[in-house]
Amino acid sequence: MSLFVEFHLIQNFAPSNLNRDDTGAPKDAVFGGYRRARVSSQCLKRTIRLGADFPSQNQGVRTKKLLELLRAQLREQYGRESEDVDVRIEAALAAAGLKLKDDGKTEYLLFLGQQEIDAFSKLVNEHWDVLATLVNGEKKSKKDAKASAPAEVVKQAKSIMNGGKALDVALFGRMLADMPEVNQDAACQVAHAISTHRVEREFDYFTAVDDMGGADETGAGMIGQVEFNSATFYRYSVVDPAKLAANLQHDKELALTGLHALTLATARAIPTGKQNTFAAHNPPSFIGVAIRHASPLNLANAFEKPVYARGGEALTAPSVAALADYDSNLAGIYGDANDAWAYIDLSGAWPAGKGEKLPSLNALADWVVRQARAKLEQ
């Protein structure tokens, strides 16, 4: 039987513009026939990835500047400095199927584990003299140097792209269209966060005063406006621990380390958009973790009908209550008898007895690890 670890969060933000579109407006979406505030999946994943306390050797880097990274490593770790170092690196990367443009950047963003990057620099160092023949011999052009890499170098280079046991690569996956053999299916899926209620766009009209303006200068030095909203969001994500371990070359302990860090990072994730203007550092009021065995269950439809604040009540508590009610109805049909909940609730609206109430984020992360360990050790 499968096991899925789900994260369900209710998080209210003060006026903010956490994740904006191409016009600078806060992202939104129509859901249930009503306009909702939205924070994109990509925004949340990056915030979680950068905030997660993964071991440094098990982190990934997403960049087009692989040449710069390798050049720096070869200089700092191996003392390799040469006017031909870039051509040596380029030949080694070409042997793995990675191409560089004329500006030295890769054709697209690469998501590589730190161990993969280390392995490439080690490859160049170990085959320094062999790669030198591609530069100093008869074939001196970059094109010829790349095309004539020895079979031994090609074999080693192609074996490097295995994910490097990077937790963020294993969790969120990667896709290289022209190198499908190195793709990784994500072990973690993250939904777009949407508000539990309808929202209206608001505008902040602002002026800035010139500090050096004279007494007779009464006008503003600058006039502008910025869009914002305030919303209570439902956030959802799900992890397959078995898939995570498989992506990490079946390293179960590393997978559990990653789950612990992911739990903490998910709870603490706050996008950085316009924070200097709004400082909306508002943590979740509810963090629930559901262990599912039959299939994942996104509970966003609990808010297909928007939540409304009534009788002086805030939006957070009725959102948490609606989430609990919908889960009970849905789990009765699609759930499994072995499913379980653990939660932290600051709203007081989650039903007592529906899962295990925990006192801290660390306690919640430890609970997640225990549930996943029991499954992975079967």
ROTI-380773 format. One record per residue (C-alpha): residue in three letters; x, y, z. Coordinates in steps of 0.05 Angstrom, whole numbers, plus 5000, padded with zeros to 4 digits. Layout:
<rs>
ALAXYZ
...
</rs>
This chain:
<rs>
MET500050005000
SER502450704983
LEU503751265033
PHE502952005019
VAL504852575065
GLU500353175054
PHE501153885080
HIS494954305090
LEU495955025113
ILE491355615127
GLN495456255125
ASN492856965130
PHE497057535101
ALA496458265117
PRO496258745057
SER501758495010
ASN503858344939
LEU507457684950
ASN507457414879
ARG506057884821
ASP504457794748
ASP507558144687
THR503758784702
GLY506058814775
ALA499258624802
PRO498458064854
LYS497057404819
ASP489857164822
ALA485256634794
VAL477856504785
PHE475655914828
GLY468455704842
GLY466156304801
TYR469656814845
ARG476357174839
ARG481456924889
ALA488357154909
ARG493756664886
VAL500956504900
SER503956064845
SER506755374856
GLN513355594827
CYS513956164877
LEU512355714936
LYS517255164913
ARG522955654907
THR521355954975
ILE521255265006
ARG527555034970
LEU531655634991
GLY529055605062
ALA530054865074
ASP535854675118
PHE538554115074
PRO545653865084
SER550254275040
GLN552753665002
ASN545553474987
GLN543154134958
GLY542154314886
VAL543854934845
ARG539455204788
THR543655614741
LYS545955754670
LYS552855934697
LEU555655234705
LEU562155444671
GLU563355974725
LEU561955484781
LEU566754964753
ARG572155474738
ALA571855714810
GLN572055014838
LEU577954814795
ARG581755424819
GLU579955364893
GLN580054604903
TYR585354384853
GLY589455014839
ARG587954954765
GLU588855614729
SER589955644654
GLU587656064596
ASP585055424567
VAL581055204629
ASP574355414598
VAL575554984536
ARG577354384580
ILE570954484619
GLU566854574556
ALA569653934527
ALA567953544591
LEU560853824592
ALA559953664519
ALA561852954533
ALA555852924581
GLY551353234528
LEU551253944557
LYS552454514509
LEU554855214523
LYS553055824483
ASP558056334458
ASP557256734523
GLY559356134564
LYS552455994593
THR548455364583
GLU542655384535
TYR537555344591
LEU537355324667
LEU540454694695
PHE538254404762
LEU544354024787
GLY546153714853
GLN552353964888
GLN555353274882
GLU554353294806
ILE557853964802
ASP563553694846
ALA564053084801
PHE564753504738
SER570453914769
LYS573753264792
LEU573052984721
VAL576453584690
ASN582053554742
GLU583352814733
HIS583452864657
TRP586953534654
ASP592553284609
VAL587952884565
LEU583453484556
ALA589553914542
THR590953514479
LEU584153744453
VAL586554454462
ASN593954424445
GLY593953874393
GLU591853894321
LYS584554024338
LYS584454704371
SER577554974357
LYS572154924410
LYS567854514363
ASP573354014350
ALA575353984423
LYS568253814443
ALA567453294389
SER573852924403
ALA573252774478
PRO576152074493
ALA571251504505
GLU573551444577
VAL571752174590
VAL565052094555
LYS563351484596
GLN565051824662
ALA561552474642
LYS555052134625
SER555051754691
ILE555352404731
MET548252644716
ASN544752204767
GLY541552724811
GLY547552754858
LYS543052564917
ALA540753284920
LEU534553334963
ASP531453924926
VAL532553594858
ALA529452944885
LEU523553314915
PHE521853794859
GLY524653424799
ARG528153664736
MET526953614662
LEU531953684605
ALA528153614540
ASP534353394500
MET537052934555
PRO530952544579
GLU535452014609
VAL537452494666
ASN530352734681
GLN527552624751
ASP520152584767
ALA518553014828
ALA517052664893
CYS513553294918
GLN507653644885
VAL505854354906
ALA499154674889
HIS498055414875
ALA495755734939
ILE488856064933
SER484856494980
THR479056165016
HIS474756775001
ARG473657254944
VAL478357844937
GLU478358524905
ARG484458874879
GLU486659484918
PHE491360044900
ASP496260424943
TYR497161124916
PHE503761394943
THR508162004938
ALA515462114954
VAL518262784978
ASP524963064955
ASP529063155018
MET532963724985
GLY526764084961
GLY526164814979
ALA520665135020
ASP517265374957
GLU517164674926
THR510664384951
GLY509663824900
ALA511763104907
GLY518362874879
MET515062234855
ILE507961964848
GLY506061244837
GLN501560674856
VAL502259944873
GLU496959394874
PHE496058954934
ASN491058504970
SER490058165037
ALA487957445037
THR487256805077
PHE490556265035
TYR489655515031
ARG496255175015
TYR497054444995
SER502853994978
VAL504053244979
VAL510352814982
ASP511252084964
PRO516751845012
ALA518151214972
LYS519151614908
LEU523652094946
ALA528051524971
ALA528251234900
ASN530451914872
LEU535951924925
GLN538851254901
HIS534750894955
ASP538051265012
LYS532351215063
GLU535851605118
LEU537252185072
ALA529952175049
LEU527752225122
THR532652795134
GLY529653145074
LEU522453035099
HIS524153345166
ALA527253955134
LEU521554005083
THR516354015138
LEU519754595173
ALA520954975108
THR513754875085
ALA511055165150
ARG515855755148
ALA515355915074
ILE513556645061
PRO514656924991
THR519157534986
GLY515257954936
LYS514758694956
GLN516458535028
ASN520559175036
THR514059545022
PHE509159105061
ALA513058675111
ALA507658145110
HIS511357635152
ASN505157255175
PRO506056515193
PRO500456005183
SER494955965235
PHE493755235218
ILE498754705195
GLY495854015185
VAL499553395160
ALA495352825134
ILE498052125122
ARG494151815064
HIS494551095040
ALA489551054983
SER491051694944
PRO492652424955
LEU486752884970
ASN487253624955
LEU482053974998
ALA481454624958
ASN474254474941
ALA472654615014
PHE472955334990
GLU469255274924
LYS463955684960
PRO467856274988
VAL468556355063
TYR465456985092
ALA466957335157
ARG460557375198
GLY458757645266
GLY465457965279
GLU469057315263
ALA475657325224
LEU476656925160
THR481856445189
ALA477456055238
PRO471755915189
SER476955715137
VAL479955205184
ALA473054945203
ALA471054875130
LEU477454495116
ALA476053995173
ASP468753895151
TYR470653775079
ASP476153285097
SER471452885141
ASN466452825084
LEU471652665031
ALA475652175073
GLY469451775089
ILE468951605015
TYR476051624988
GLY480251535050
ASP483250925085
ALA482250685156
ASN489750765168
ASP489851505149
ALA492051985204
TRP492652725220
ALA497353135262
TYR496553885268
ILE498354555299
ASP492355015305
LEU492555735329
SER485455875306
GLY481955415355
ALA477255185300
TRP480154485284
PRO475753955318
ALA478753655381
GLY480152915370
LYS481152985295
GLY488352765295
GLU494052895343
LYS495153615366
LEU502553775371
PRO505954345408
SER511454565359
LEU513954535288
ASN519654065309
ALA514653595341
LEU510653605276
ALA516853465234
ASP518852895281
TRP511752595274
VAL512352625198
VAL519052255200
ARG516251715245
GLN510351585198
ALA514851565137
ARG520151135170
ALA514950605188
LYS513050565115
LEU520050575086
GLU522450035133
GLN516949545113
</rs>
